């Protein structure tokens, strides 16, 4: 949160201040000078720092034990990416499953399918191969048994071609071991009694014994 101040004295004068408080209790953590006579007083705010309707506070600056400045200043939130403006002075973290990469955003957005919000909710991160996200919310999900994706940012997983099955990490397809076949691309199995793998077609069909 910041207080924008219009000072009469100069920047050098207030840089020598020993303390600065808002309404007698909240101390300025830092100054950001816009010009020699204009500054932002930065401090962390919580839901109980001010009332819901308060838009001004009294700033008191002391210098060498003496009051150097006192007066009304304007309260305004500076919300970082990952949070949105909830009130004039207060920032609220984006809800679970949403994000914002902008400063002072009033809304948070949903990530595109195939990606999910980062831990700080300030960006979207792509799902890695073997994982997917259909709606851009929550966390990336591992491909279900019998499916895979070898791409980043996948919104869905696919079935392997017959004769192969998903790898353990669901990020590729691997051929069936010798003597096994996969007709559906989901699992490798031995041919039924009285049949054997078709050598010409590979591991995707069984032929009956003659």
N, C-alpha and C positions, 0 to 999 in steps of 0.2 A: 504494500500500500504506500502511496506517496502523498505528501502534502506539497502543493505548488505554492511557493512563497514569493512575494514581491517585496524585496527589502529596499529600504532607503539606503542604509550603509552598504559598503562594498563587500565583495567576496572575502577579501583578506581579513576584514574585521570579524566576520562570522566564523572563519576558519579557526580563529583563536578562541571560540566559545568553549566553555568547559562542560556544558550540558544543554540539552534541548529536549523538552517534554511536551506532550500533547495532553491537554486537560489535566495537567499536573501528575500524570501517572505513566504515560507511554513514552518511552525515550526513542529519539531518532537513532537508528542504527548507523545511518550513513547519509551523506549529502551528495547530490548530483547537481552540479551547477549548470544551468542553461545559459546564463549570461552573468556578468559581474554583479547584477542585482536581482537575479531570479534563480531559484533553486528548488530541488525536490528533496524533501525529508523522507527517507525510506525507513520503513519499519514493518515487522510482521504483524498481521492482524488475525484475530479469530472471530468467531461468530458473536462473542460477547464484548469485543473491544469497544464498540459504539452501539447506540440504539439503531433499529432498522431504518428510521427516518432521518437520522443525523447526517448532515452533509458538510458541517463545519466543526472545527475544534479550535480551542485556544492554545496557541503555541507560545511557550515561554522559553527564552534562551538566556542563559546566565554566562557571564564572563568575569572571571576573577571574583566570584562570589556575589556579583552584582547583576541585577536584571538588565540585559542588553536589549531585549526585544520582547514584547508581548502583544498579541493581537489574534484576530480570527483568521484562520486559513481554511482553504477548501480541501475536502477529503475526496480522494479518488483512487480506486484500486488499479494496480498495474498487474494484471493476471498473466502469468507465464504460460507457454504452451503446456497442454495437459490439464488446464483448468479454465473455467469460464467465469464471467462476471455474474454473480448472483444478486448483488445489491450494489449500491453506489461504491462502497468501499471494500466489499468482501468478495473473495474468489473461492469457488467451489471446484474440487477435482472433478474431472469428467466421470460420468457414470461408467460402471463396468461395461465393457463392450463398445466403448466409444472413445474418441480422441479429438484433439485439435492441435494443429501445428502452428497456430497463430497466437500473437500476443493480444490480450484484451478481447478475446472472442466471447460472444454472448451465447454461443451454442457449441455443442460438440457433435461430431459426425460419426458415421459408421464406416469402417474400412471396407474396401472392395472385397468381394469373394476371393479367396486365395491368400488373404492376409488378415492380420489381427492387430489390435492395438499393442504398442510397446508397453513395457512395465510402467513407464512414467506417463503413459497415455498422450505423449507428445508427437507420435508418429505411428505409421502402420509398418509392420514388418512382415515379409513374405513367409508363407509356410514353406518349409524345406521339403525336398523330395521324400516321399513316403508319408507325408502329412497333407491334410487338406482343410479348407474352411469354406463352407457353403454360403455363410451369411456375413462373414467379416467380424463376427463377435467372439467373445470368449477366447479360447485357446485353440491352436491348430490340433486337429484330431488325427491320430494315426489311421492309415487306411485299414479298412476292415479285412478280416481273414478272406483270402481269395482274391484280393485286389491290390493294386499298386499304382504309384505315379512316379515317374522319373523326372518330373519337372518341378521347379520352384513355383510358388504362387498358384497352386492347383486348387480349383473349386470342387473337384471331384476326383475319384480314383477310377481306374479302369481294370478290366479283366485281361490277364495274359492270354496270348494266343495258345491254341491247343498244342500240347507237347511241352509246355513249360508252366511254371508256377511262380508266384511272387517270392522274392528273396525274403530273408528274415527281417530286414529293415523296411520292407515294402517299397523299396526305391528302384527296383528293377525286376526283370523276369529271368529265371534260371531254368535250364533244361532239366527234365526228369533224369534220374539216374538210370543206367542201363538196366533193361528188364522191366522198367515201369513206364506207364503211359499216363498222359493227362488229356482227356477229351474236352473238358470244360475250362482248362486253363486255371483251375483253382487248386487241384490236388493231384499228386502222382500216386497211381495205384497199380498193383499187379493185375495182369489180365486174368479174367475168370478162368476157372478150370476148363480145359479143353480148348484154350485159345492162346495166342502168343503175339508179341509186338510185331507189327508190320515193319520190316526193315526198310522198305522203300519209302514209306510215308513218314518214318521216324517214330517218335514217341507219342503219337496222337491217335493211334488206332490199334486194335487187336484183330487178328485173323483167326478163324477157327482151324483147328488141326484137321488134316485130311485123313 
